[in-house]
Amino acid sequence: MTIQPTMLRPPPPRPGWQVAVGLILVLPALVLLLTSYVEPLYWTVTSSFRKFSGLRLSEGGKAVGWDNYDAAYAQGRLADAHWYALSLAVVPVVLVLLLAPAIAWAAHAGGTWARWVTRVALALPLAAFAPVAIAVGLRESSTRAAYWLGTLGLVVALAATAYLAALRRRTLDATRSPVPATFVVGGLAVLTVVAVALQDFTFAFIGGFGTRDDLTPARLMYETSFRTMSFGVGAATSVTLLVPLILLGLAATLLVILPGTRLEVDPKLPAAAKGQPVVAWVIGGVLLLGTLGAVISGLGPWLSHITETGRAGAPTTWVNTWLPPVISTLVGVTVAALAAFGISGLRPFGRHSEWLLLPFGLFLFVGSAPLALRNFAAGVTADRLDSFIGLIPPSRVAIPALFLLALLFRGQAQRREVLLQEGHRAPWTGVLLPALPMLGLAYLATWLVQAQDLIWPLITAAADHPTAQNQLVQALFVRGRTADLALPYAPLLPLWLLVLLFLVVVAAQLFYVDRVALRVGLPERDHPPRT
């Protein structure tokens, strides 16, 4: 029989406790949003109209009107930097609109084994997230080529995973068209790759050092602020980066809210498909082999030297590199998870609850570089630079994790409402338990991203508290005078940790992510209506 989307009756009013608890759970994230995004944004905008005479940025400065913006755009440097950053997004956009959906379609059409082979094959670029090491390994190439090749595997793996979620089917909703969901995935993927390219710092800093053509806004902000000490001009550069990022975040948030985008965890893995289509296997195999070849080309220069520790007697950097991000990750993701459950799990405003995501969505794509000056000023004021405490990334609500968990809670909560209206039991465990593995993945991903960040250690660390990033960058530039100097790749992402991450990613892909579906519109019935 054909199961149509459930025509939900108007839900009964939310119990008072559900509304109150939902709003209370959002408060910690809202406080962090104000202190770690809104206030730094205000500080950056106001500082862009001032001239600072020293490192004490908290002491204000002389008002200079639009002079900082004139200086930033002088000789076309800032405009060229924006265009160069946008050019970095060209190939990733093609990948997420053409290659990734083609791989996902072939994997889906080929059946369970094709899907699993694809997920395992794309696990390596997900586990091998070490952009500094990749950029150093590809430094002989142009910055643009290094960026495209170094990020290809990660972009395709993430996008293909999202497309597979859009194609995911339950038996009872086999008639649902996947087209709307795939359009949502494509739109979100394009917005994401453009936002990431706009604020690239790692590849531009490593590959373009000393050349004007390879400037991006983030690198221009860093050099203007910390090389020429023109902090007002650096703040103006940051503002020109923050404006498009906020607009991209707004577009992504609307793309999540308006179509009813959600994630659902299906109770069981799909049965193995019988008689997989040969065409899908052939197309998927060719595309996957080509992708893996490009991935190996991008990761190979680094992986072939992953065990190198650098010069003897170099200080250990393990604690400085990996422990400080644990603290900020625990704070940011925990607060994000509470807010996600309060908004989309308890749904205090019913079908309008997801509009509470809007203030967070404005900063969805804002990374560490655009607000780095404000965080540096705070570190100078508190006298915590070049200390272990100073290495802790600024405590921010992990907004990507908040959105991911909110989508999942939205799907599970709506499924619970459907079951209740059909007269079935629907305990809260059906909303909470399926989200626990996703929460674990959010902790792991956030920790890994923060541990591999480059700009914050460059700003806050020095000789007394070096990180693996500082050590590798220093060795890279010293190597220009000492050709036989080994580069310390190992501290950045040790081989044993890479293997562990690979196994975790494979297990998560096969036993959890393969059950996650991305859907839009009204939820389907989990059970036929009783007659």
C-alpha positions, -999 to +999 in steps of 0.1 A: +000+000+000+011+036-006+018+055+026+011+092+023+026+120+045+007+121+077-019+149+078-011+160+114-039+173+134-032+206+152-010+194+181-023+200+216-007+229+236+027+221+249+028+214+287+041+243+307+071+223+318+081+215+283+080+252+272+099+263+303+126+236+302+130+241+265+137+278+268+159+273+299+181+249+280+187+275+253+199+301+277+235+289+282+240+288+244+225+322+240+248+336+267+279+321+249+265+334+216+264+370+230+299+368+246+318+349+220+301+361+187+280+392+192+303+412+214+334+403+193+315+413+162+306+446+178+342+451+189+356+443+155+332+467+137+339+496+161+377+489+160+376+491+122+370+529+126+400+534+150+437+535+149+457+517+175+492+526+186+502+495+204+493+459+215+469+470+242+439+469+219+415+472+249+427+508+255+407+520+225+423+542+199+420+573+178+388+576+156+398+577+119+365+572+101+368+552+070+405+555+066+411+519+076+389+507+049+406+529+024+439+515+035+426+479+033+414+484-003+445+504-013+460+491-046+432+466-048+448+442-022+416+434-003+394+431-033+420+408-049+421+388-017+383+383-018+384+373-055+413+349-048+394+333-019+363+329-041+384+312-068+394+285-042+357+275-040+353+269-078+365+232-078+348+223-045+315+237-058+318+214-088+326+185-066+296+189-044+272+195-073+285+168-097+309+143-083+296+137-048+259+132-059+270+109-087+290+087-062+261+088-037+236+078-064+258+049-076+263+037-040+226+039-033+215+022-065+241-005-061+226-017-028+239-023+007+274-036-003+280-008-027+270+017-001+292+002+025+322+000+002+318+037-006+315+047+030+347+027+039+366+041+009+358+077+019+366+072+055+403+080+051+400+117+042+375+121+070+399+107+095+430+124+081+419+159+089+453+177+093+451+207+070+484+222+082+503+189+074+485+186+041+493+221+031+530+217+040+531+185+021+517+202-010+537+234-006+556+229-039+523+233-058+505+266-061+483+276-033+452+272-054+462+237-066+472+226-031+439+238-017+419+219-044+439+187-041+443+188-003+406+193+004+391+172-024+388+140-004+372+157+026+347+177+005+336+147-015+334+124+016+312+149+035+290+158+006+285+121-005+276+112+031+249+140+031+236+129-003+233+093+008+213+105+038+190+123+014+186+091-007+180+070+024+146+051+023+124+032+047+101+006+034+070+026+041+082+058+025+096+044-007+074+066-028+088+098-013+108+118-040+144+124-030+147+154-052+137+181-026+161+167+000+190+165-025+184+201-035+186+211+001+219+191+005+233+207-026+224+242-015+239+237+020+270+221+005+276+251-019+271+276+009+295+257+031+323+254+006+321+291-003+321+301+034+351+279+041+371+291+011+364+327+019+381+324+053+409+300+043+441+308+062+460+276+064+467+269+027+472+306+019+497+311+048+517+279+041+517+280+003+515+317-004+540+331+021+557+361+006+536+363-026+509+388-031+488+367-055+480+341-029+465+365-004+431+356+012+412+380+035+422+360+065+458+359+057+457+396+048+441+404+082+469+384+100+497+400+081+483+435+084+476+431+121+506+411+133+533+420+109+527+457+103+508+462+136+480+480+118+452+466+139+425+490+127+431+480+091+431+444+102+397+449+119+384+465+087+396+435+067+378+412+092+345+431+088+346+427+051+349+389+057+322+388+084+295+404+063+294+377+036+298+350+062+267+362+081+247+364+049+257+329+039+248+317+074+214+334+071+207+316+038+217+283+052+195+287+082+165+295+061+173+265+040+171+244+071+140+260+086+116+266+057+116+232+040+112+214+073+147+198+069+154+172+095+174+140+102+158+107+113+175+076+125+158+045+112+154+017+136+172-010+116+198-012+089+183-019+054+183-054+042+211-063+017+199-055-018+196-084-042+208-083-078+227-049-076+225-030-109+257-035-129+256+000-143+256+015-108+285-006-097+306+003-128+299+040-126+304+041-089+336+021-091+351+043-118+342+075-099+354+061-066+387+049-079+393+083-095+385+101-063+407+078-042+436+085-067+432+122-061+429+117-024+462+097-023+478+124-044+467+150-019+475+131+013+505+112+001+532+139+005+522+141+042+514+105+049+547+093+035+565+113+063+538+110+090+563+094+115+589+121+112+594+139+145+618+167+134+651+177+150+663+160+181+657+178+213+626+197+201+601+202+229+571+179+231+539+195+219+514+168+225+498+184+256+498+219+241+482+207+209+456+183+220+445+191+255+434+228+254+408+220+226+393+193+248+383+220+273+367+243+248+350+214+230+334+201+262+320+235+268+309+244+233+293+211+223+276+204+256+260+239+255+250+233+219+235+199+226+214+213+254+201+241+232+194+217+203+173+195+225+155+226+240+147+240+206+140+209+184+135+181+210+111+198+234+099+222+206+085+249+230+069+268+201+056+238+182+063+240+145+077+275+149+104+263+173+132+261+148+131+299+143+151+300+176+180+287+155+181+320+135+203+341+159+228+312+160+226+306+122+239+341+115+273+329+129+270+293+115+300+298+092+321+322+113+353+305+121+383+315+142+400+339+118+374+367+114+371+372+152+408+365+159+416+402+167+390+404+194+402+372+210+438+383+208+429+416+225+411+397+253+442+376+257+465+406+259+442+423+285+441+392+307+478+386+302+473+350+293+491+348+259+520+323+257+505+303+285+487+270+287+454+287+295+459+310+265+461+280+242+425+271+250+404+282+220+378+309+229+348+293+245+321+294+219+289+276+214+296+250+187+270+262+162+276+235+135+271+209+162+240+227+174+225+227+139+233+190+133+218+179+166+188+202+162+180+186+128+182+152+144+160+161+174+136+177+150+132+145+130+129+122+161+105+146+179+082+148+148+083+111+145+073+108+182+043+132+176+031+111+146+032+080+168+013+097+196-014+109+172-017+074+158-023+060+193+011+044+198+035+045+227+063+070+221+086+075+251+112+103+252+139+077+248+130+075+211+141+111+208+172+110+231+189+077+225+193+079+187+211+112+192+238+099+215+261+086+188+257+118+169+266+137+200+297+116+203+306+124+167+300+161+173+325+160+203+351+142+182+348+164+151+348+196+171+378+185+191+397+175+159+389+207+141+400+229+170+432+209+175+441+214+139+435+251+137+465+272+127+457+309+133+449+306+171+483+289+180+502+314+158+485+343+177+486+330+213+516+306+215+553+313+216+585+296+226+574+287+261+543+268+250+547+257+214+521+236+196+526+211+168+515+238+143+540+263+155+568+237+154+559+226+119+556+262+105+589+272+122+607+241+108+592+248+073+607+283+071+640+272+087+643+245+061+648+272+035+683+276+050+688+240+061+677+217+032+682+184+051+660+194+081+632+169+087+598+184+092+579+174+124+548+159+109+543+133+136+532+156+165+504+171+144+485+139+139+504+107+151+501+076+130+484+057+159+458+084+163+451+084+125+445+047+126+422+050+156+402+078+139+399+058+107+385+028+126+361+051+145+349+067+112+344+033+096+324+020+125+303+052+127+296+051+089+285+015+088+266+011+120+251+045+126+254+071+098+241+045+073+208+046+092+205+084+092+182+099+067+178+135+057+142+144+048+121+174+042+084+181+044+059+163+066+069+130+083+056+097+070+037+073+092+058+046+108+028+023+108-002+019+086-033+035+100-056+011+119-089+004+102 
